[in-house]
Amino acid sequence: MTDLPCALFRADQVRELDRIAIEEFHVPGYSLMSRAAAAALSELRRCWPRARRLMVLCGTGNNGGDGYVLARLAADAGLEVQVWTLGDQDALAGDALQARTDWLRGGGQAREFDAAALVDADVVVDGLLGTGLQRELTGAWRAAVEAVNAHAAPVLALDIPSGLHADTGAILGEAVQAALTVTFIGLKRGLFTGEGPDCCGAVVFDDLDIPPGVYLSAAPSATRLEAGLLRRLLPRRPRGAHKGRFGHVLVVGGDHGMAGAVRMAAEAAARSGAGLISVATRPEHAAAIAAVRPELMCHGVDSAAELHPLLERATVVAIGPGLGQSPWAQRLLGQVLDADLPLVVDADALNLLAREPHNRGRWVITPHPGEAARLLGTTAAAVQGDRFAAVEALADAFGGVAVLKGAGTLIRARGNVTYLCDAGNPGMASGGMGDVLTGVIAGLAAQGLDLEDAARAGVYAHAAAADAAARSGGERGLLALDLLPELRRLLNPSAPEFDRD
C-alpha cells in the first residue's frame, strides 16, 4: 500500500497501463489479480479485524476475478467465506476464469446471488462491476446493489464501487455505498468528485508493484492537489517585507442587504496575506463593515465612475460577493471588466456574465454547479453528470482559469491541465463559503502568484481549513468565518500541515 498519488486517470488509461504491464513488461495478469486480491484482503482485515464471515459478490469480468481470488485467500486464512455470483459465469475468460477455477478446485462454492443471503455477512466484498460500466444499472444488477446498500454490513469495493462511473463520478442508476474502496494501478478520477466520495468511503491505493516504466506511457488525466503545493508557492516572507510588496485587493459587491458577503470576501483576502484591502459597496454598508474590521478600507459607491480611482490603485479585483443583479451591479461589473486588471469573479457577477458572456485571459471564475449551468446554458444535473467536461467547457468558453466548486472541486487552467481538490467536507454547504474562497484566491493573487497558482493554492487551503475547523468542532454548524483562523495557519510555512504531503 502507498499514500494516494497525485496522478488521476480515466478508466481507459488504467486499462492501458494494465495491458502495458502484462504485454510489454511481462508481468502475468494473474499475478496482478492475485496482488490486488491480497492487498484488498489485507486492508479488510486491518479495518475490520473482528470480521469472520465474508460475503464476496462476483461479476463476470476481472473485477469478479479479483473477488474469487480474495475469497480463496480469505478461506485459506481461516475466514468463513461465501461467494455469490451475478451474470453468466460461463462467460468468464482468461484470468477471471482461472480465479474462479482455483476457488472451486479448492472446495469453494459459488451460488447465484440471493439478497436474503446477506444477513450472515460481517463484511460484504463488492466484485460485481469494474471500471468499464457506461450505462445505468437495471434488473438483477440494480437489485443486487440495492440489497447490498440496504444491508447493515460494511462494504469493501474492489477497485471501484459497482454502479459508479469511473471517469465522471456519476451514479449510473444505483451504486454501491462502500465504507472502503481499494483501488489498483492508477487512481480513477471519478472516485474523487461528484458522487464518488459518497460511494467510495475511504480510498486506499495499491500500484501492485508494477514497474515504474509502465507509467511513462500515460499522462495523467487530472492531478490531485496536495499540501506540498502551499509550501512550494508560499515561502517565508523576508524580514524586510512591507505591505506594498503584497498587493492591493479591491472587493466589489454588497448590494442592499448583502453586506456580509463582501465583508467575508474582503476579510478572507486580508487573512490570506494581501497587503491592502479596499471594499467598494453600497454607501450604507461601508461604515458598518469598517466598524467591525477597521483594517479594511471601505468605500461607498453609488456609480460606476466612483470605482475608477479605486481600480487605479488595485492589484487584483474580486467581484461578485453580494453584488446582486440590479442595474447598479451591472454598471459596476461593466466598469471592472473594462479595467486591465486580474479578476476573481464569483456569485452574481457570474449570473450577470451568463447574460453577456465574455472571454478573458486574466481572470478566475468560480461557479458552483448552478452558476456553471447558467454560464453553459445547461442544467445543474448535466454539470454534475460530468464535472470534468463542464469545467473544460467553462475554460474554453470564458478563458482564464475555471474553478468548478463542489465535492471534488475542479480547476481547469492553461495548457489543458485539470486539477482536483479532494479535501473539504459537507460542513462547507453553508452560506458564505464561496465568498471566503473568492477572497482567498484574490489575496494570493495580489501577493504575486499567477492566477492558476492562486486558484490551486486557494482552493486547497480553503478546503483544508474547512477540514481542520471540522475536526475541532464538527461539520454541522460550520460557518464560513470559522475557516479564517485555520487559513492563516495553513498559509504560513511553519504550519504543521506543511510537513504532510
Secondary structure, 3 states (H helix, E strand, C coil): CECCCCEEECHHHHHHHHHHHHHCCCCCHHHHHHHHHHHHHHHHHHHCCCCCEEEEEECCCHHHHHHHHHHHHHHHCCCEEEEEECCCHHHCCHHHHHHHHHHHHCCCCEEECCHHHHHHCCEEEEECCCCCCCCCCCHHHHHHHHHHHHCCCCEEEECCCCCECCCCCCECCCCCCCCEEEEECCEEHHHCCCCHHHHHCEEEEECCCCCHHHHHHCCCCEEECCCHHHHHHCCCCCCCCCHHHHCEEEEECCCCCCHHHHHHHHHHHHHCCCCEEEEEECHHHHHHHHHHCCCCEEEECCCHHHHHHHHHHCCEEEECCCCCCCHHHHHHHHHHHHCCCCEEECCHHHHHHHHCCCCCCCEEECCCHHHHHHHHCCCHHHHHHCHHHHHHHHHHHHCCEEEECCCCEEEEEHHHEEEEECCCCHHHCCCCHHHHHHHHHHHHHHCCCCHHHHHHHHHHHHHHHHHHHHHHHCCCCCCHHHHHHHHHHHCCCCCHHHHCC
